């Protein structure tokens, strides 16, 4: 993997030390440093906290790690740092509150927020920090949608499954488990918002999703960037996923002619693999909350990556009852499987903790 550094030339000892230490750790791991950020797959982007500007990536395949040096964090680090992640359009933000890197806090788009404390030596600390960055930067994101305008009218009017999905979303909203979308158009400049839309097709950020099997190969799923507690229209808020096209790196969706479909939830590729591998699973709920005692993925891969799907599949293969279980996604949330939404909700009720433990 080729990597580079970008951003304003800020005169900060912290930035200079981070750049040197990360460069040495990346090169020890066999990666190549390049001077042109546009030629890199991984870009470390210097972000000025007083005026956070994005690195204007030319492809969604470029992974951007924002580097921010600011004042000491208060009691709610994610509330302080997350706006910087959004405004800098970073895939991962590393925040340091000291003049030299004695420890940092990492924040992900999925609201993961966890510290990486300093180790006994400078080299070992940067090598340790590298282990948090590398799996995320090398993961393969699947967020492209291919729309087939062939949804039959009888499905476009809704089915018992889509009605159940809609009702389950309202139950979860009453449990206060579906944060409403972040108004990106209000948080970003018009130019940055257009860039975000062009590269990622994102119009808003919301957390959690629901899906339910339609038949042996197809499933219904909530759309991305909408308040999951107010899902409404089939072929807009609720979409029929028909396949994953590995050649295009895209999810295929059947939608009504003339409709205005939103992009399906970023986790669609993960759900596609699970439904194909486990015919007894009839529905899934993913929330950014926690249930004690569940098996958990080892790495907090980003939503919508092949690697996250593989990690979830590994946990389900080890579970004696994958068709009716709950698995944890590290520093992220949980995904619950079941024959239907009523079964899943009955097993979740009274057990859900809104705070995800960070590791």
Secondary structure, 3 states (H helix, E strand, C coil): CEEEEEECCCCCHHHHHHHHHHHHHHHHCCCEECCCHHHCCEEEEEECCCCCCCCCCCCCCCEEEEEEECCCCCCCHHHHHHHHHHHCCCCEEEEECCCCCCEEEEEECCCCEEEEECCCCHHHHHHHHHHHHHHHHCCCECCEEEEECCCCHHHHCCCHHHHHHHHHHHHHHHCCCCCCCECHHHHCCHHHHHHHHHHHCCCCECCCEEEEECCCCCEEEEECCCCHHHCCCECCCEEEEEEEECCCCEEEEECCCCCCCCCECCCHHHHHHHHHHCCCCCEEEEECCECCCCCECCCCCCCCEHHHHHHHHHHHHHCCCHHHCEEEECCCEEEEEECCHHHHHHHHCCCCECCCCCC
